[in-house]
């Protein structure tokens, strides 16, 4: 029996030649006919659209919504205001990341909480609220030309700034737009009712935006040095180990896992997340060991070929006791073959001085 969930745009993706794969309990497009490499480069140079309807939406509303989020999630909503979005974490009591989440503060007493697909149930269990994932599709238009192209059919959507959120009527349809994304490029995420999903997807394609699959979304987020839950974040990995101290509202009275994080901040983390660029085109892979002179000092959590750098890149955790710093050389051992590499400042792209 097929228990996977399906995007309201699934048939459209099939008609466009997409290959569908299981992802977080959904069947979603991994790539279209031109392939992940072409889609990746299109996002870096022009604009692409991802169907990210598999991401969850848990809606909290009413006077108690703000306080519920404040006492549960790590970030401090007092840093923002209605009409803004915020990246945050849901932790366990040990300080591990149950999920990383974007909160859309749509209006004074309405919050649309956006967990990862496979963690929607966990987020709702912790926060309450109502899951409305099945009521909408979410289209992520990303790239340096994203706003210019979207303005061809909706200047109002294109005007929503980075990490801004707005509810509006476009072509007779109520939509919620956020200036968010997970590619390292400027962009917009548009939540539209299911019955309007195909209409808006067509408008975006007609504006010249190229459809892209989740394969390119993953290589793009890796180049941008952005963590992925289940890789750089998990219930056994803390925000401090992942270099995400800024996502913690230390001035707040409480949040789940605060005590464990305070102890780690006091005592220091035993491991930390690093970026590695390897020589040649062979990609490092998740699970590969990170070694120095034959001694294992860490493990790769995400690795791939970087279309923009033309070499392998990886993120992984290394032991703090190894004493490694930027520029230091390491070996990434993939299936018995050692790839020479060195530690670099994240993100990998755009390239910063190293």
KEPAMI-610086 format. One record per residue (C-alpha): z, x, y. Coordinates in pm, whole numbers, padded with zeros to 5 digits, always signed. Example, Ala and Ser with C-alpha at 12.3 -4.5 7.8 and 13.67 -1.06 7.14 Angstrom:
2
+00780+01230-00450/+00714+01367-00106/
END
This chain:
354
+00000+00000+00000/-00090+00132+00346/+00233+00144+00548/+00094+00350+00836/+00087+00203+01184/-00245+00179+01363/-00350+00228+01722/-00520-00073+01882/-00807+00169+01948/-00850+00279+01587/-01190+00119+01535/-01311+00265+01865/-01209+00612+01747/-01392+00562+01417/-01704+00445+01600/-01687+00762+01814/-01681+00978+01502/-01313+01071+01503/-01138+01201+01193/-00811+01012+01144/-00503+01173+00988/-00142+01062+00928/+00079+01157+01221/+00439+01045+01270/+00382+00736+01058/+00055+00647+01230/-00313+00705+01154/-00439+00889+01462/-00753+01086+01560/-00716+01460+01501/-01060+01548+01646/-01402+01403+01729/-01746+01535+01644/-01748+01840+01872/-01418+01962+01729/-01080+02077+01855/-01205+02397+02022/-01450+02208+02246/-01193+01941+02328/-00935+02206+02416/-01172+02384+02656/-01278+02053+02811/-00913+01980+02896/-00871+02322+03057/-01191+02295+03265/-01261+01923+03316/-01076+01620+03171/-01008+01461+02834/-00834+01145+02720/-00588+01128+02430/-00476+00809+02262/-00100+00864+02241/-00009+00509+02145/+00190+00653+01854/+00460+00765+02099/+00744+00516+02109/+00858+00300+02397/+01216+00174+02401/+01285-00043+02705/+01631-00060+02862/+01691-00307+03140/+01978-00462+03329/+02273-00324+03520/+02409-00120+03227/+02085+00066+03151/+02149+00357+03388/+02500+00426+03257/+02385+00405+02894/+02121+00671+02951/+02358+00889+03153/+02627+00903+02886/+02381+00950+02598/+02100+01186+02710/+02135+01543+02842/+01956+01532+03175/+02104+01381+03489/+01926+01074+03622/+02094+01134+03958/+01840+01414+04002/+01565+01152+04032/+01526+00790+04144/+01330+00475+04057/+00959+00551+04044/+01009+00890+03880/+00994+01033+03526/+01233+01282+03368/+01223+01504+03059/+01548+01491+02861/+01705+01538+02517/+01896+01323+02271/+02140+01550+02086/+02371+01524+01789/+02737+01623+01818/+02649+01977+01705/+02417+02017+02005/+02097+01998+01800/+01798+01808+01939/+01752+01473+01765/+01454+01417+01995/+01301+01526+02322/+01216+01231+02540/+01044+01131+02863/+01221+00859+03062/+01003+00649+03291/+01231+00494+03557/+00997+00206+03633/+01217+00002+03869/+01583-00012+03969/+01712-00158+03642/+01420-00091+03407/+01368+00226+03206/+01089+00288+02955/+01218+00561+02721/+00937+00749+02543/+01053+00921+02220/+00835+01095+01964/+00670+00863+01713/+00886+00949+01412/+01208+00939+01617/+01171+00599+01783/+01419+00435+01545/+01677+00709+01609/+01637+00675+01985/+01683+00299+01973/+01988+00335+01750/+02147+00567+02007/+02041+00379+02320/+02000+00016+02227/+01728-00160+02421/+01411-00317+02287/+01123-00138+02118/+00796-00246+02281/+00570+00016+02121/+00352-00248+01958/+00288-00430+02286/+00095-00151+02458/-00142+00140+02417/-00088+00469+02603/-00385+00671+02726/-00323+01028+02846/-00595+01159+03080/-00543+01533+03119/-00721+01819+03293/-00802+01958+03639/-01062+01684+03696/-00846+01401+03558/-00758+01240+03891/-01107+01279+04034/-01261+01104+03735/-00998+00829+03713/-01049+00760+04085/-01403+00649+03999/-01262+00324+03860/-00906+00315+04001/-00800+00512+04310/-00455+00349+04271/-00397+00507+03929/-00535+00842+04045/-00290+00848+04337/+00021+00858+04116/+00167+01206+04162/+00320+01446+03915/+00625+01289+03746/+00588+00974+03955/+00589+00632+03783/+00446+00302+03909/+00378-00046+03782/+00059-00195+03925/-00218-00449+03876/-00557-00292+03799/-00859-00512+03737/-00630-00808+03675/-00415-00620+03421/-00055-00508+03466/-00023-00139+03376/+00243+00131+03406/+00123+00476+03512/+00311+00806+03503/+00203+01148+03625/+00303+01308+03296/+00142+01474+02994/+00193+01756+02746/-00098+01992+02789/+00001+02219+03076/-00263+02051+03293/-00234+01788+03564/-00280+01438+03435/-00181+01074+03402/-00045+00860+03121/-00143+00495+03141/+00041+00225+02942/-00179-00083+02909/-00135-00409+02715/-00286-00399+02366/-00551-00657+02452/-00670-00443+02746/-00668-00109+02562/-01037-00104+02475/-01138-00206+02828/-00941+00078+02988/-01049+00333+02729/-01411+00243+02802/-01354+00274+03177/-01210+00622+03126/-01503+00734+02909/-01754+00583+03151/-01594+00792+03428/-01701+01106+03239/-01377+01187+03056/-01419+01327+02703/-01216+01182+02412/-00989+01436+02243/-00772+01427+01932/-00421+01537+01855/-00546+01873+01724/-00638+01978+02077/-00319+01828+02214/-00124+02062+01986/-00319+02378+02074/-00296+02289+02443/+00081+02238+02437/+00121+02565+02244/-00080+02760+02503/+00135+02596+02771/+00451+02713+02591/+00576+02357+02544/+00810+02289+02250/+00726+02039+01977/+00995+01848+01796/+01013+01957+01434/+00906+02306+01537/+01079+02452+01847/+01325+02161+01862/+01514+01995+01578/+01860+01868+01487/+01950+02228+01398/+01806+02383+01719/+01984+02349+02053/+01827+02332+02401/+01992+02664+02488/+01825+02840+02195/+01492+02693+02312/+01543+02825+02670/+01579+02470+02804/+01907+02501+02993/+01744+02317+03286/+01727+01996+03082/+02108+01977+03070/+02301+01792+03340/+02609+02015+03338/+02755+01825+03634/+02769+01502+03434/+03100+01393+03293/+02972+01355+02939/+02675+01324+02706/+02636+01347+02330/+02670+01709+02214/+02813+01842+02539/+03112+02013+02373/+02893+02208+02133/+02663+02322+02415/+02958+02430+02629/+03083+02647+02342/+02738+02798+02290/+02700+02867+02662/+03038+03043+02658/+02983+03244+02339/+02608+03303+02365/+02324+03188+02141/+02257+03368+01815/+01881+03321+01849/+01629+03251+02122/+01275+03125+02154/+01004+03380+02236/+00628+03391+02284/+00412+03636+02090/+00049+03735+02142/-00111+03893+01835/-00416+04116+01807/-00740+03964+01682/-00844+03608+01611/-00639+03539+01298/-00378+03281+01392/-00010+03331+01318/+00131+03034+01128/+00454+02839+01116/+00698+03000+00875/+00560+03352+00912/+00828+03618+00950/+00869+03817+01270/+00949+04177+01185/+01028+04509+01350/+00972+04818+01135/+00999+04612+00818/+01317+04429+00916/+01295+04052+00962/+01424+03949+01306/+01291+03595+01327/+01045+03330+01221/+00738+03164+01374/+00779+02794+01454/+00427+02731+01592/+00118+02950+01577/-00254+02915+01627/-00565+03068+01779/-00570+03043+02158/-00914+02929+02277/-00844+03058+02629/-00701+03400+02536/-00929+03454+02237/-00640+03579+02024/-00353+03454+01813/-00042+03316+01981/+00291+03204+01843/+00629+03074+01941/+00930+03149+01727/+01297+03228+01721/+01432+03582+01704/+01787+03703+01653/+01954+03779+01985/+02119+04080+01819/+01775+04240+01773/+01782+04321+02145/+01410+04263+02196/+01258+04205+02538/+00925+04129+02704/+00654+04375+02605/+00827+04488+02288/+00607+04511+01981/+00660+04309+01663/+00470+04227+01347/+00399+03872+01238/+00357+03872+00861/+00115+03602+00744/+00064+03579+00367/+00149+03944+00323/-00071+04062+00608/+00097+04204+00917/-00047+04105+01255/+00046+04337+01540/+00186+04155+01840/+00407+04181+02145/+00652+03954+02322/+00527+03782+02637/+00659+03549+02903/+00582+03184+02834/+00356+03003+02901/+00062+03183+02743/-00174+02994+02977/-00229+03018+03263/-00181+03393+03230/+00100+03532+03444/+00173+03895+03516/+00301+04064+03201/
END
